[in-house]
Amino acid sequence: MTWHGASDAPPSARIVSLAPSLQRTERRVAEFILTDRSGTVERTAQELADAVGVGRTTVIRAVQSLGYEGYPQLRVALAQELAMQQSSDAEVGSDGSMLGTLRARVARFGSELSHAMAAMTDESLLAFIETLDTAQRVLVVANGLSVPLGLDLMLRLNSAGRPTEQIVDAISQQISARQLGEGSACVAFSGSGANRATLDAMRAAKESGATVLTITSFARSAAAELADIALVVPPANESFRHELTHTSRAVHMLLTEQLIELFIEHRGDRARDARAASLSVLGSALQE
């Protein structure tokens, strides 16, 4: 398996998405490239192999797994990515204060969002939306720090006229998933793609005949491999370790909001009428 996302996705996004599931030696190459992008631009394939402690063929396999024809193409892509990052860094600085640091970090995060959706394809996105539209039942599964994301998606889908359910208890998730049946859909959130409770619910849904959808951070995670349709959102220039220790869900939340907008556009008047009804309820609940 190799890269199937956007052709202009930068090397960092590809590495973050694919590295956790590469062969051990190929993963070492990918992680080395990520930690020393500027140095890699200057090295030959053999020099990189010597630096990592692997054979040159391993370097070539790792590069091809990232979706590049060969090592020269990777070096060019790295140089382009570094140039773009330096341009962004020049525009974003901190004045040394806590607030300045916060503003700089938020600005940096914003500059990295342009490639947040680089691992998706138009086909997978359309299939995801169409499945949500036509499913008889929709069950959202999320555990750990992904629970708020699942709740947000469930509420937004309901307000758009797509009745959706979410169950927090892990055992109850499996029971409900096992009873979904053909024609229904299970949407699973898992940043790491390795949460055991979420994977168990996905398997239960699959055994029932339901279509399994997932939103995750890594293209070859267990969740992505198990799902019928996977939307992969790599952490912005981070790593699997960073995903486990910092567990940012900002990009996934952004995707959720935009998915609902796409869903409403796809569904047309039915969704717009449902949203209008939801806004009417909200309006009556507000007090001057």
Secondary structure as GFF3:
##gff-version 3
##sequence-region A 1 288
A	DSSP	alpha_helix	11	18	.	.	.	ID=ss1
A	DSSP	three_ten_helix	19	21	.	.	.	ID=ss2
A	DSSP	alpha_helix	24	35	.	.	.	ID=ss3
A	DSSP	alpha_helix	37	42	.	.	.	ID=ss4
A	DSSP	alpha_helix	45	52	.	.	.	ID=ss5
A	DSSP	alpha_helix	56	65	.	.	.	ID=ss6
A	DSSP	alpha_helix	71	91	.	.	.	ID=ss7
A	DSSP	alpha_helix	98	112	.	.	.	ID=ss8
A	DSSP	three_ten_helix	113	115	.	.	.	ID=ss9
A	DSSP	alpha_helix	122	134	.	.	.	ID=ss10
A	DSSP	beta_strand	138	142	.	.	.	ID=ss11
A	DSSP	three_ten_helix	144	146	.	.	.	ID=ss12
A	DSSP	alpha_helix	147	159	.	.	.	ID=ss13
A	DSSP	beta_strand	165	166	.	.	.	ID=ss14
A	DSSP	alpha_helix	170	178	.	.	.	ID=ss15
A	DSSP	beta_strand	185	190	.	.	.	ID=ss16
A	DSSP	alpha_helix	196	208	.	.	.	ID=ss17
A	DSSP	beta_strand	211	216	.	.	.	ID=ss18
A	DSSP	alpha_helix	222	226	.	.	.	ID=ss19
A	DSSP	beta_strand	229	232	.	.	.	ID=ss20
A	DSSP	alpha_helix	240	246	.	.	.	ID=ss21
A	DSSP	alpha_helix	250	267	.	.	.	ID=ss22
A	DSSP	alpha_helix	269	285	.	.	.	ID=ss23
###
